Amino acid sequence: KNQVEQSPQSLIILEGKNCTLQCNYTVSPFSNLRWYKQDTGRGPVSLTIMTFSENTKSNGRYTATLDADTKQSSLHITASQLSDSASYICVVSRSNDYKLSFGAGTTVTVRA
Amino acid sequence: DTEVTQTPKHLVMGMTNKKSLKCEQHMGHRAMYWYKQKAKKPPELMFVYSYEKLSINESVPSRFSPECPNSSLLNLHLHALQPEDSALYLCASSQAGGRRPQHFGDGTRLSIL
């Protein structure tokens, strides 16, 4: 069973609207949680990284939250743009472990 | 532009061919990774090099052979691949130590005929 679950699997939103992606994890011991954006045919690009003590992190129109007690994270996209169309992947790292636990990703499609 | 450079971007090869994928980074990172990614799936870890030494091999078939000639370069030698090996092969690098953020290249799209 995957230790990182993302929802929804995909979503379609209109340009200018907001959306929120969810990530639940069971990875332990927890080190940090990262959100990556992956455009079609490109490698993943890091958006945010949060450790246990951080509960929110912003990067432009992207805001990630983390609740380490409930092991949940969200990624909020504000005022979406066509260029936000991509797969968003939640990745959790264990302490001192090179191996990452990847979620299956949420595919976001922004339409004009 | 990505700070991890992978070449070639696309590769088509037959099952009897021998080819190599290359990855280069100049960020001073001492950990480098190979991942395999199938369509609409997350990346799967194949190999990890730390300080130019292989530290993780995720039970990858021997037809994939990694090589780390120096701290900036990572190669993946391919031989006798199967059609199911067709995928996007991603290279990543990070500072040494498992908690460090990994920086990904744009990958090599590999097709096996």
Interface residues (C-beta under 8 A of the other chain):
Chain A: S31 N32 R34 Y36 G41 R42 G43 P44 V45 S46 I49 I89 S93 R94 S95 N96 D97 Y98 K99 L100 F102 G103 A104 G105 T107
Chain B: T2 V4 Q6 A31 Y33 K40 K41 P42 P43 L45 V48 S50 S55 I56 L88 L90 A92 G97 G98 R99 P101 Q102 H103 F104 G105 D106 G107 R109
